[in-house]
C-alpha cells in the first residue's frame, strides 16, 4: 500500500462520524443510506458525503439491490492499512537504530548545554 492509499484510509478513519458509520454498517453486516440516515438522524446529503469518503478509501464496499445501494465494511482494508503502516514504521525505526540522535541534533540545531 503506497503512502497516498495509507493517507486516504487514515484520513477517512479520522472522523468520529465516519467511525460511527463503520460501526453501524459492520454491526448490521450491510446497510443502505436510508438506514444510516435514520440511525444517525442526519440529512441524506451529509451521510452520503461521508459514505463517499469511506468508499473512496476502500473501507466501504457497495452493491446494488434494485434501486438501493447497499454498503458493507471491508475489514481487511483497514487491517491491511494498519499492518502496512506498522511495517513501514518498524522498518524505518530499525534502519535508524544505530543512529546517534544527539550527535545529529547537535550538528543540525543549536543545542544548549544543560
ChimeraX attribute file (.defattr): number of C-alpha atoms within 10 A of each C-alpha:
attribute: neighborCount
match mode: 1-to-1
recipient: residues
	/A:1	11
	/A:2	9
	/A:3	12
	/A:4	10
	/A:5	14
	/A:6	18
	/A:7	15
	/A:8	18
	/A:9	22
	/A:10	16
	/A:11	13
	/A:12	23
	/A:13	19
	/A:14	11
	/A:15	12
	/A:16	10
	/A:17	15
	/A:18	18
	/A:19	15
	/A:20	14
	/A:21	23
	/A:22	22
	/A:23	13
	/A:24	19
	/A:25	20
	/A:26	17
	/A:27	12
	/A:28	11
	/A:29	12
	/A:30	17
	/A:31	20
	/A:32	17
	/A:33	17
	/A:34	16
	/A:35	15
	/A:36	20
	/A:37	17
	/A:38	11
	/A:39	11
	/A:40	15
	/A:41	10
	/A:42	11
	/A:43	12
	/A:44	15
	/A:45	11
	/A:46	11
	/A:47	19
	/A:48	15
	/A:49	12
	/A:50	17
	/A:51	23
	/A:52	15
	/A:53	18
	/A:54	23
	/A:55	19
	/A:56	15
	/A:57	22
	/A:58	20
	/A:59	23
	/A:60	24
	/A:61	17
	/A:62	17
	/A:63	12
	/A:64	10
	/A:65	9
	/A:66	7
	/A:67	6
	/A:68	13
	/A:69	14
	/A:70	20
	/A:71	22
	/A:72	21
	/A:73	25
	/A:74	16
	/A:75	13
	/A:76	11
	/A:77	15
	/A:78	19
	/A:79	11
	/A:80	13
	/A:81	20
	/A:82	15
	/A:83	13
	/A:84	16
	/A:85	18
	/A:86	11
	/A:87	12
	/A:88	13
	/A:89	12
	/A:90	12
	/A:91	12
	/A:92	10
	/A:93	12
	/A:94	11
	/A:95	10
	/A:96	11
	/A:97	10
	/A:98	8
	/A:99	11
	/A:100	9
	/A:101	11
	/A:102	10
	/A:103	10
	/A:104	10
	/A:105	11
	/A:106	11
	/A:107	10
	/A:108	9
	/A:109	9
	/A:110	8
	/A:111	10
	/A:112	6
	/A:113	4
	/A:114	3
